[in-house]
Amino acid sequence: MDQGATTAPIPVIGQEPVAREAIAQESVDPGDEATASPEARRGGIISRRGRPPSARAQLRDARRKRKRFERGEVRRFTKRSRQRRLAWLSGLAVLGALVLGVALTAFSPLMALHTIQVQGTQRISASALQTALAGQLGRPLPLVDFGAIKRDLAAFPLIRSYTTESHPPGTLIVRIVERKPVAVTQVGSKFLLVDPAGVTISSSAQRPAGYPIVKPAGAAGSAAWRSGFTAAVAVLQVLPADLLSKVDVVTAATTDDVTFTLAGGGPTVVWGSPDQSDLKAVDLARIMAAPGLGRITVYDVSSPHTVVTR
């Protein structure tokens, strides 16, 4: 090569226009920025000055996207729990409304007690019981004082037991079980009609018809008298109806020595204790129905299956 020769630079055809075109593509017309969508700006495609977003802006954008993603995941994974919570809240709301409605209805004047019906009375006056219970009228049914009802009915000794039924909106039914008379006892010159517990049902100067008179040993009301009365009543309660209607006088010297006589000068029956009374009743009915025994004044059934007559 010749040392004195000079070499001119070789031009690169098309380089400068390409560079300008690239620069033009990277730049953004301010008018385009105004018409760009928010998503384009948030995505970093266009910055406010037409330049690519900085690293800090891209980091903020990535954080926002991550938070949106996390919130979506939380909502997705907690969907069932939110539904259960909503169901519980709805159920509690319905239950609360129901309880409130029932309370308002039950304690409203519409549920006030205005009628007391008394059923099952024979010896007791139903109107007298209604008068005794009249203090409960006007109360809402849930506020009826059943303790006061018990105290009011306790003043009637003929009541053995009772039950109550509430019938909304304002009716109370009181069913009475009266004491059932079983025998007569005599105290002085008075005859007392008593039930199996010894509670006096009525008192009169004449002996009530249709009931046997019980005469336990000992003074009336003493321990011996009460035990003898209990034994005598236990025997009367197991006798067949046709035989019971014929019993006139029952004596009980002790709890193991119960004896009764039949009305119209009939025979005497030595019963003994109330034990095995069912068997004794069968033996007595069979021997009394047996023909050809002649006149018998005493039947001794104190030992079952071994009847002694004389």
C-alpha positions as CSV (number, residue, x, y, z in Angstrom):
1,M,0.0,0.0,0.0
2,D,1.2,3.4,-0.8
3,Q,2.0,5.4,2.3
4,G,0.9,8.7,0.9
5,A,-2.5,7.5,-0.1
6,T,-5.5,8.4,2.1
7,T,-8.5,6.2,2.7
8,A,-12.0,7.8,3.0
9,P,-14.6,6.4,5.4
10,I,-17.1,4.1,3.8
11,P,-20.6,5.4,4.4
12,V,-23.2,3.1,5.9
13,I,-26.2,3.4,3.7
14,G,-29.5,3.6,5.6
15,Q,-28.1,3.8,9.1
16,E,-29.2,7.3,10.1
17,P,-32.8,6.9,8.9
18,V,-33.1,3.6,10.9
19,A,-31.8,5.2,14.0
20,R,-34.3,8.1,13.6
21,E,-37.1,5.7,13.0
22,A,-36.2,3.7,16.2
23,I,-36.1,6.9,18.1
24,A,-39.5,7.9,16.7
25,Q,-40.9,4.6,17.7
26,E,-39.6,4.9,21.3
27,S,-41.0,8.5,21.6
28,V,-44.6,9.1,22.1
29,D,-46.6,12.0,20.9
30,P,-48.1,13.9,23.8
31,G,-51.4,13.7,22.1
32,D,-51.2,9.9,22.2
33,E,-50.5,10.0,25.9
34,A,-53.6,11.8,26.5
35,T,-55.7,9.2,24.6
36,A,-53.9,6.2,26.0
37,S,-55.9,3.9,28.3
38,P,-55.2,3.7,32.0
39,E,-54.2,0.1,31.6
40,A,-51.4,1.2,29.2
41,R,-50.2,3.7,31.7
42,R,-50.3,1.3,34.6
43,G,-48.6,-1.4,32.6
44,G,-45.6,0.9,31.9
45,I,-46.2,1.1,28.2
46,I,-46.4,4.9,28.3
47,S,-45.1,7.2,30.9
48,R,-46.4,10.7,31.4
49,R,-43.4,12.2,29.6
50,G,-43.4,9.6,26.8
51,R,-40.5,7.6,28.2
52,P,-40.4,4.0,29.5
53,P,-41.4,3.8,33.2
54,S,-38.6,3.8,35.7
55,A,-37.6,0.8,37.8
56,R,-39.3,2.3,40.9
57,A,-42.6,2.7,39.0
58,Q,-42.4,-0.9,37.7
59,L,-41.8,-2.1,41.2
60,R,-44.8,-0.2,42.5
61,D,-46.9,-1.6,39.7
62,A,-45.7,-5.1,40.5
63,R,-46.6,-4.6,44.1
64,R,-50.1,-3.4,43.2
65,K,-50.6,-6.4,40.9
66,R,-49.4,-8.8,43.7
67,K,-51.8,-7.2,46.2
68,R,-54.7,-7.6,43.8
69,F,-53.8,-11.2,43.2
70,E,-53.5,-11.9,46.9
71,R,-56.8,-10.3,47.6
72,G,-58.4,-12.4,44.9
73,E,-56.8,-15.6,46.3
74,V,-58.0,-14.7,49.8
75,R,-61.5,-14.2,48.6
76,R,-61.4,-17.5,46.6
77,F,-60.1,-19.6,49.6
78,T,-62.4,-18.0,52.2
79,K,-65.6,-18.2,50.1
80,R,-67.0,-21.2,52.0
81,S,-66.2,-19.8,55.4
82,R,-67.9,-16.5,54.4
83,Q,-70.9,-18.5,53.2
84,R,-71.1,-20.4,56.5
85,R,-70.8,-17.2,58.5
86,L,-73.6,-15.7,56.4
87,A,-75.7,-18.7,57.0
88,W,-75.1,-18.6,60.7
89,L,-75.9,-14.9,60.9
90,S,-79.1,-15.4,58.8
91,G,-80.2,-18.3,61.1
92,L,-79.5,-16.2,64.3
93,A,-81.5,-13.4,62.8
94,V,-84.5,-15.6,62.0
95,L,-84.3,-17.2,65.5
96,G,-84.1,-13.8,67.1
97,A,-87.1,-12.6,65.2
98,L,-89.0,-15.7,66.1
99,V,-88.3,-15.4,69.8
100,L,-89.2,-11.8,69.7
101,G,-92.5,-12.5,67.9
102,V,-93.4,-15.3,70.3
103,A,-92.6,-13.1,73.3
104,L,-94.6,-10.2,72.1
105,T,-97.5,-12.5,71.3
106,A,-97.4,-14.5,74.5
107,F,-97.2,-11.5,76.8
108,S,-99.7,-9.4,74.9
109,P,-103.2,-8.6,76.2
110,L,-104.5,-11.0,73.5
111,M,-103.2,-13.9,75.6
112,A,-104.8,-12.8,78.8
113,L,-106.6,-15.4,80.8
114,H,-110.3,-14.8,80.6
115,T,-111.9,-18.3,81.2
116,I,-111.2,-20.9,83.9
117,Q,-113.0,-24.3,83.3
118,V,-113.3,-26.8,86.2
119,Q,-113.9,-30.4,85.3
120,G,-114.3,-33.7,87.2
121,T,-116.1,-32.4,90.3
122,Q,-119.0,-34.3,91.9
123,R,-119.0,-33.4,95.6
124,I,-117.2,-30.1,95.2
125,S,-118.9,-27.1,93.7
126,A,-117.2,-26.1,90.4
127,S,-118.3,-22.5,90.8
128,A,-116.6,-22.4,94.3
129,L,-113.4,-23.5,92.7
130,Q,-113.7,-20.9,89.9
131,T,-114.3,-18.2,92.5
132,A,-111.2,-19.3,94.4
133,L,-109.1,-19.1,91.3
134,A,-110.5,-15.8,90.0
135,G,-107.3,-14.0,91.0
136,Q,-105.6,-15.4,88.0
137,L,-108.0,-13.8,85.5
138,G,-106.4,-11.1,83.3
139,R,-102.9,-12.5,83.5
140,P,-101.1,-13.6,80.3
141,L,-101.1,-17.4,80.1
142,P,-97.3,-17.7,80.5
143,L,-97.5,-15.6,83.7
144,V,-100.3,-17.6,85.5
145,D,-99.1,-18.3,89.1
146,F,-99.5,-22.1,89.4
147,G,-98.1,-21.9,92.9
148,A,-101.0,-19.7,93.9
149,I,-103.4,-22.1,92.2
150,K,-102.0,-25.0,94.3
151,R,-102.4,-22.9,97.5
152,D,-106.0,-22.0,96.6
153,L,-107.0,-25.6,95.8
154,A,-105.4,-26.9,99.0
155,A,-108.3,-25.2,100.9
156,F,-110.6,-27.9,99.5
157,P,-109.9,-31.2,101.4
158,L,-112.0,-33.3,99.0
159,I,-109.4,-32.7,96.2
160,R,-107.0,-35.6,96.0
161,S,-105.1,-34.3,92.9
162,Y,-105.5,-32.0,89.9
163,T,-104.0,-31.1,86.6
164,T,-104.0,-27.9,84.6
165,E,-104.1,-27.3,80.8
166,S,-103.5,-24.0,79.1
167,H,-105.5,-23.5,75.9
168,P,-104.5,-20.3,74.1
169,P,-105.5,-17.6,73.7
170,G,-107.1,-17.3,77.1
171,T,-108.5,-20.5,78.6
172,L,-107.2,-22.5,81.6
173,I,-108.7,-26.0,82.2
174,V,-108.4,-27.4,85.8
175,R,-109.2,-31.2,86.0
176,I,-110.1,-32.3,89.5
177,V,-109.7,-35.8,91.0
178,E,-111.8,-36.0,94.1
179,R,-111.2,-38.2,97.1
180,K,-113.1,-41.5,96.9
181,P,-114.9,-42.5,100.1
182,V,-114.2,-46.0,101.2
183,A,-115.4,-46.4,104.8
184,V,-117.0,-44.7,107.8
185,T,-115.3,-44.0,111.2
186,Q,-117.0,-42.8,114.3
187,V,-115.6,-40.1,116.5
188,G,-117.8,-39.4,119.5
189,S,-121.3,-39.0,118.2
190,K,-120.2,-38.0,114.6
191,F,-119.8,-40.3,111.7
192,L,-117.0,-39.4,109.3
193,L,-117.0,-40.6,105.7
194,V,-113.3,-41.0,104.9
195,D,-111.1,-42.0,101.9
196,P,-108.3,-44.6,102.0
197,A,-105.9,-42.0,103.4
198,G,-108.3,-41.3,106.3
199,V,-109.1,-37.8,105.1
200,T,-112.6,-36.7,106.1
201,I,-114.9,-36.2,103.1
202,S,-118.1,-35.4,105.1
203,S,-119.4,-35.5,108.6
204,S,-122.9,-36.2,109.8
205,A,-124.8,-37.3,112.9
206,Q,-126.2,-40.3,111.1
207,R,-124.1,-43.2,109.7
208,P,-123.8,-42.8,105.8
209,A,-125.5,-45.7,104.1
210,G,-123.6,-48.0,101.7
211,Y,-120.2,-47.9,103.5
212,P,-118.8,-50.2,106.1
213,I,-117.8,-48.8,109.5
214,V,-114.2,-49.3,110.5
215,K,-113.4,-49.7,114.2
216,P,-109.6,-49.9,114.8
217,A,-108.3,-50.5,118.3
218,G,-107.0,-47.6,120.4
219,A,-108.0,-43.9,120.6
220,A,-109.0,-42.1,117.5
221,G,-105.9,-40.6,115.9
222,S,-103.4,-42.7,117.9
223,A,-100.6,-44.7,116.3
224,A,-102.4,-48.0,117.0
225,W,-105.7,-46.6,115.6
226,R,-103.9,-45.4,112.4
227,S,-102.2,-48.7,111.8
228,G,-105.4,-50.6,112.4
229,F,-107.3,-48.3,110.0
230,T,-104.7,-48.8,107.3
231,A,-104.9,-52.6,107.6
232,A,-108.7,-52.6,107.5
233,V,-108.8,-50.3,104.4
234,A,-106.3,-52.5,102.6
235,V,-108.6,-55.5,103.1
236,L,-111.7,-53.6,101.9
237,Q,-109.9,-52.4,98.7
238,V,-109.3,-56.0,97.5
239,L,-112.7,-57.5,98.3
240,P,-115.0,-58.2,95.3
241,A,-117.7,-55.6,94.8
242,D,-120.6,-57.9,95.6
243,L,-118.9,-59.0,98.9
244,L,-117.8,-55.4,99.7
245,S,-121.4,-54.2,99.5
246,K,-122.4,-56.7,102.3
247,V,-119.6,-55.7,104.8
248,D,-121.1,-54.1,107.8
249,V,-118.4,-53.6,110.5
250,V,-114.6,-54.0,110.2
251,T,-112.5,-54.3,113.3
252,A,-108.7,-54.4,113.6
253,A,-107.2,-55.2,116.9
254,T,-103.8,-55.2,115.3
255,T,-102.4,-55.0,111.7
256,D,-102.5,-58.9,111.6
257,D,-106.0,-59.3,113.1
258,V,-108.6,-57.8,110.7
259,T,-112.1,-59.2,111.1
260,F,-115.4,-58.1,109.5
261,T,-119.0,-59.1,109.8
262,L,-121.6,-59.1,107.0
263,A,-124.7,-57.0,107.2
264,G,-128.1,-58.4,108.3
265,G,-126.7,-60.6,111.0
266,G,-124.4,-62.4,108.6
267,P,-121.3,-64.5,109.4
268,T,-118.0,-63.2,110.7
269,V,-114.9,-63.4,108.5
270,V,-111.5,-63.7,110.2
271,W,-109.1,-62.2,107.6
272,G,-105.9,-61.8,109.5
273,S,-103.3,-59.6,107.9
274,P,-103.7,-57.8,104.5
275,D,-101.0,-60.1,103.1
276,Q,-102.1,-62.4,100.2
277,S,-105.6,-60.8,100.3
278,D,-106.2,-61.8,96.7
279,L,-105.9,-65.5,97.5
280,K,-108.0,-65.1,100.6
281,A,-110.8,-63.4,98.6
282,V,-110.8,-66.3,96.1
283,D,-111.0,-68.9,99.0
284,L,-113.8,-67.0,100.7
285,A,-115.9,-66.7,97.6
286,R,-115.5,-70.4,96.8
287,I,-116.3,-71.7,100.3
288,M,-119.3,-69.3,100.6
289,A,-120.7,-70.6,97.3
290,A,-120.2,-74.3,98.2
291,P,-123.6,-76.1,98.8
292,G,-124.5,-78.2,101.8
293,L,-122.4,-76.5,104.4
294,G,-125.4,-75.5,106.6
295,R,-125.4,-72.4,108.7
296,I,-121.9,-71.1,109.2
297,T,-121.2,-68.3,111.6
298,V,-117.4,-67.9,111.1
299,Y,-115.1,-68.1,108.1
300,D,-111.4,-68.1,108.9
301,V,-109.3,-67.4,105.8
302,S,-106.3,-66.1,107.7
303,S,-104.2,-68.9,106.2
304,P,-104.7,-69.1,102.4
305,H,-106.0,-72.4,101.0
306,T,-106.8,-73.5,104.5
307,V,-110.3,-72.2,105.3
308,V,-111.7,-73.0,108.7
309,T,-115.5,-72.7,109.3
310,R,-117.6,-73.1,112.4
